[in-house]
Amino acid sequence: MMPTSATLGADIRRAREILNLSARDLAEKASVSRLTLRELETGTGNPRLSTLLAVCQALEMDLNVLPRGLAPMVNSDRNLHSGALKRLLDSKRGSSEE
């Protein structure tokens, strides 16, 4: 089954709840709006790579948790595109296996 943005959002929400963080606390910690976080958690948003990175860092999650199938769904920053995200994910996976 192909992962979806809703799957990613559910994983982020689950991680937030495990850490006993409120949505407000996580949004503040990641420096994103509560609306952005809500859209991310419900799978209705189209987050930038920088937003995903900030949320993952705030949750102390490794970026490797992002499924490869989500790369095309990420609304990337100007100089990044889904291919760049895939290369970034692949390089992170490679360095963690060494």
N, C-alpha and C positions, 0 to 999 in steps of 0.2 A: 504494500500500500504506500502511495506517495505521501510524504509528510506535507502538512499544510501549515499556514500561518496560525490556524486555530490550535494545532498540535503544539507548536512552539509557544504560543501564548499560555496554554494550559501548563506546560512545563515551567515557564517563568512564574506563573502564579503559584504552582505547587512549591517551587523553591522558596518563594517569598513567604509562604505560609509555614514551611518547615523552619525557617529562620525567625518566625514570629514577628515579621515586619508587616505593618499596615501598608496599604497602597500609598498612603500619604508619605510614610517614612521612606519607602523605596524610591518614590518619585523624587523626594528631596535628596536622598543619598546619591541618586543617579543624575541629578540635575536635569530632570525632564518634567514636563507638566503631568498632572494627574490624568488629564484627558489622554495624553500620549500613552501613558502606562496602561490606562483602561483599554484603549484601542489595541495595544499590543497584546494584552492578556486575553482579550476577547477575539482576537484574530481579525478585527475589522480595520486595523490600521495598515499602513504601508511604510514601515519604519526605515529610516536611514541606517546605514551601517554604523555610523557614529552613535546612534541611539541604542542599537543592539549591544554595541561594545560597552557603553556606559551602564546599561542595565545589568549585563553579565558581570562587569567589574563590581558593581554595587552588591550583587548577590554572591560575589566570590566564586562565580561559575567560570569554567574554562570555555572559551569560544568554541572549542571542539564539540560542544553539545549541540551546536546548530547543524541540523541534517543537511547533507549536500543538496538534497532536492529543494531546499528553500532558497538557494542562491539566486535563482531568477526572480523570486518574489521580493527581494530586498530592493527598496528604492534607494539606490546608492547616491553617494555624494558626487559632485561634478566630475572629479577625476577618477572615480571608481565605477566599475560596472560588474555585472554578475560574474564575468570571467575573472576579474581581479579578486572578488570575494572567494571564488572557488580556489584560486591559487593560494590565497591567504589561509584558507581552511586546510588545504592540502599541506602547506608548509608547517602549520601548527601541528597537524597530525604527525608529520614526519619527525619533527623535533621532539615530540613527546614520546615517540617510540624508541628513540636512541638511548 
